[in-house]
Amino acid sequence: MSSEWSTSSLDLHLDADLSRRHGRSQRLAAAVRAAIETGRLPPGARMPSTRSMAQDLQVARGTVTSAYEQLATAGYLEVVHGSGTRVADLRARPDAREEGTPPAAGPAPRWNLRPGLPDVTLFPRTAWVTATQRVLREAPAEALDYGDPRGRPELRAALAHYLGRARGVVAQPERIVVCHGYTQALGLLAKVVAGLKTPTMAFEDPSYPLFREIVRTAGLATVSAEVDEEGLRVDSIGPARAVVVTPMHQYPLGVALSRARREQLIAWARAADGVVIEDDYDGEFQFHPKPSGALQALDPERVVYAGTTSKTLAPGLRLAWLVLPRDWVEPVAVAKRIADQHSAALGQMVLAQLISSGAYDRHIRRCRTRYRDRRQRLAAILAEKAPSTEIVGRSAGLHALVRWSPEGPTEREVLQAARRESLALSALGDYWAAEGPHAPGLVVGYATPPQHGYTGALEALTRALDRAFGRR
Ligand SMILES: Cc1ncc(COP(=O)(O)O)c(C=O)c1O
């Protein structure tokens, strides 16, 4: 028989037969444990108070207290001072589980230097709260209605101003389409390219594999273009109508597109009646005094500029934007409407407020200093402790490419050594489209750990490299 109850504070469904008195607290504990193990009660979930659970179940409070104690001893629950009882994170403490039950997933690595993430603990929570309060006080009622598929006018106006000032983009609000991340933006562009005569998109090789996948899923063919120390090799683009490029800081190699190549690329677009998609994913983080501006300014009718908050604020926001050639605005806006009407209004308005109040700039400047320091520390520790490796690419962004001679360990050996140090790393090998062999490397995301975890992560990295190189 199943008992179902609700409490005045929390609703909770458990399968437990509590009709018999004998072993009641054990059966209650087993039901809660089952809910935790199947993931219905996730790590961190707040449990009802013993008093309200006892009331709803119509059992003695002592029965619930006893069940909670059993679960706490077995590591399923933890009492957090001041905020009651919560579900513990089993992955973090697999040894705390009862014997004989295999953990649902292995323990999460203690350190993480995978690329793609900013330090999300730096998220400007106070500024975001202030901006949210203001938006909720002042937003017109129509902001809560369906709106323009291109996004909120306040955000498009703020972005046009910001992108022109900070990134040298030629942007008017009417050319901007706000998207659910660059991931969605690329999918929308792919839909438009799918309707063109040559439905083929070129990608730099290496590049982020998910993006090639998104484009193929939209029905396009993809081709690869080579990258050298000057960035994308324009003469290797092949028969494509569109090319995706990361000119400021090639992902993942880290090189910049040279001035000559920028011009060559625009000439290619004009001659091929093609379009260049400029993925400016980390352009706000250039550490030298003369940062380069967007490629888009060279020809705003041939280049689609794409930016995102995934590195400046947090990927969880899912807020990005396209600045489009005039002819592309209508088809991309139609694709956006078909996809999801438009991006969520509240987040857009809060971001607009953050940008126009200056808080966005202040946050980026603060992060830039942090990430620059972290990159310098990474370079210094590798030079001292792992001299067989070197950092290549431009001093910018949130990741560094670490390479070594093919005579050294394989990427697999380095990843294995990292696992033994409880360190998560990414190998360059995961990014190639063309068959190898390729020289080994690591794509190190130095922005990923929280500030207090960075030293530990660096030490784990040097131990792992030591171990991997020492084997040779
Ligand atoms: C090369 C590159 N471009 C863009 C993005 C941003 O994508 P999104 O805005 O969907 O988070 C990422 C994120 O990892 C990336 O690696």
The ligand as an SDF file (V2000), in Angstrom:
LIG
                    3D

 16 16  0  0  0  0  0  0  0  0999 V2000
   33.6930   27.9780  -29.5080 C   0  0  0  0  0  0  0  0  0  0  0  0
   32.4810   28.3240  -28.7060 C   0  0  0  0  0  0  0  0  0  0  0  0
   31.6170   29.2140  -29.1840 N   0  0  0  0  0  0  0  0  0  0  0  0
   30.5100   29.5760  -28.4990 C   0  0  0  0  0  0  0  0  0  0  0  0
   30.2140   29.0160  -27.2970 C   0  0  0  0  0  0  0  0  0  0  0  0
   29.0010   29.4630  -26.5510 C   0  0  0  0  0  0  0  0  0  0  0  0
   27.8800   28.7040  -26.7510 O   0  0  0  0  0  0  0  0  0  0  0  0
   26.5570   29.0640  -25.9370 P   0  0  0  0  0  0  0  0  0  0  0  0
   26.3000   30.5410  -26.0930 O   0  0  0  0  0  0  0  0  0  0  0  0
   25.4850   28.2390  -26.5900 O   0  0  0  0  0  0  0  0  0  0  0  0
   26.7720   28.6820  -24.5110 O   0  0  0  0  0  0  0  0  0  0  0  0
   31.0640   28.0630  -26.7650 C   0  0  0  0  0  0  0  0  0  0  0  0
   30.7300   27.4360  -25.4730 C   0  0  0  0  0  0  0  0  0  0  0  0
   31.3280   26.4930  -25.0050 O   0  0  0  0  0  0  0  0  0  0  0  0
   32.2290   27.7090  -27.4930 C   0  0  0  0  0  0  0  0  0  0  0  0
   33.0850   26.7940  -27.0140 O   0  0  0  0  0  0  0  0  0  0  0  0
  1  2  1  0
  2  3  1  0
  2 15  2  0
  3  4  2  0
  4  5  1  0
  5  6  1  0
  5 12  2  0
  6  7  1  0
  7  8  1  0
  8  9  2  0
  8 10  1  0
  8 11  1  0
 12 13  1  0
 12 15  1  0
 13 14  2  0
 15 16  1  0
M  END
$$$$
